[in-house]
Structure formats: structure tokens, C-alpha cells
Amino acid sequence: MLKQGVKSDFCTHLHSFLAGLTDLHYKMQGLTVIYVPQEGNNLPVEQASKDKELIKRLEGVVVQWTHQIRVALSDRDQGSSQDMLGPTDEHSFWIYRCKCIHTSTF
């Protein structure tokens, strides 16, 4: 049982580290990209759905996603409507925001 606990802790910390690293790397480029773990991809759905530790780890990743998406949507550095000079600026702003959302998976 100790081996499974060590594996679970290691995977949890690994996912957290990789999510933070992915976020930081792409944030420096002005993008929001979410980390998608590969753990469990090779398991049949029936087996993966019974692995409570795997589900717990993946739920933790989803919590990080929701935080990351909230920050991206409320980020005031991406521009505000007061900085817009006209409809073209507004259109460009929303095209940029759309690209940020569509490129948000890694």
C-alpha cells in the first residue's frame, strides 16, 4: 500500500509542477495553455473509472484548469474597452481573445 501512496503523491506533485511550468512558459508568450496529463490514457475506461487515486489526481488537474481559465478571462492586461479607439480595435481584441482560448490546450 505504501508503494501506491508514494506513486500517487509523486504523480500529484508532477502534475502540479508540469501544469505550472506549462502555464508560465506560455504566459510569457501571451498565451493561455492548459496542461493535459497523459496518465491513464492507456487504460480502458472501465479500469480507469475504478481507480480512485487516478480520479482524485485528474480532478486536481481540472481544478487547476478552472483557476487558469478564470484568470485568463479576467486578465485586465489583455486590454480594456477604454483602450479601444474604434470598432477595428474591438474586433482585433476579440479575435486575440478567441485565439487565446482556442490555443489553450497542450
Residue pairs with C-beta under 8 A, 6 or more apart in sequence:
4 53
7 53
8 53
8 56
8 57
11 39
11 57
12 57
12 60
15 35
15 37
15 39
15 57
15 60
15 61
16 60
16 64
18 35
18 37
19 34
19 35
19 61
19 64
19 68
21 35
22 33
22 34
22 35
22 106
23 32
23 33
23 34
23 35
23 68
25 33
26 32
26 33
26 106
30 100
31 100
31 103
31 104
32 68
32 69
32 71
32 72
32 100
32 101
32 103
32 104
33 103
33 104
33 105
33 106
34 64
34 65
34 68
34 69
34 104
34 105
34 106
35 61
35 64
35 106
36 61
36 105
36 106
37 57
37 58
37 61
39 54
39 57
39 58
40 48
40 51
40 54
40 58
43 51
43 54
48 54
48 55
49 55
69 104
72 100
72 101
72 104
78 93
78 96
78 97
78 100
79 93
79 96
81 90
83 89
84 90
84 93
